[in-house]
């Protein structure tokens, strides 16, 4: 499955790494692609192992807002 999150507040490579790392640590997430320009984060995951809410929480714990 794939999900695109709209993340606000990412401005640099560190931001990208923080978001990518937080999502990548979730059980069931298999790939994360971050676009700083658009604020879009494409997450590939195994259905049933991780929820959209868990993804959102992981990003928000890093200090970014998810629309």
N, C-alpha and C positions, 0 to 999 in steps of 0.2 A: 504494500500500500504506500501511497505518497500523500503528503500533506504539505501545503505551503503556509507558513506563518508570516504575518506582517509584523516585523519587529521595529520598534521606534527607539532611537537613541544610539544606534551603532555608528561610530564615526571613524574607527581606525582598525588596524590589524589586530590590536589587543582585544577590541570588542568582538571582532569576528572569531578569534580564538576562544574567547570566553563562552560565547554562545555555542559554537561548534563542540567544544569540550563538554559543556553541561548536557547537551542533547545526546552526544555520543556515549555518555556514561549510562544512559537509560537502557535497561534490559529490553531488547526487542528493536532498538534503533540500529539500522544497518548502514546508513549513509546520511551525511548532512552536507548540504551545499549552501553557502552564505553569500549573498550579494549585498555588499555595503551600499552600492549606489541606489538600489531599489528598496533595500530594507527587507527583502524577501529571503526567507530561509526555507529551503526545500528539504523535507525530512522523509527518508525512506525507512519504513518500519514493518515489522511483522504484526499483522492484525491480531488482536487479542492479547498481545504481550504488553503493550503500552497504550495509554489513552492520550487524547489531545490535551486533556486537562493536565496530565503529568508533564507533557512537553511544555505547555504554557508556564507551569510552575517552575520548571527547571530554568527557563529563560528569565523569568521574573526574579528568581533568586540571584541572578547575576546582575540585576539592577536595570533591566530593560523592560519596556512595555510591549505587550503583544495585543494587537488590535483584534 
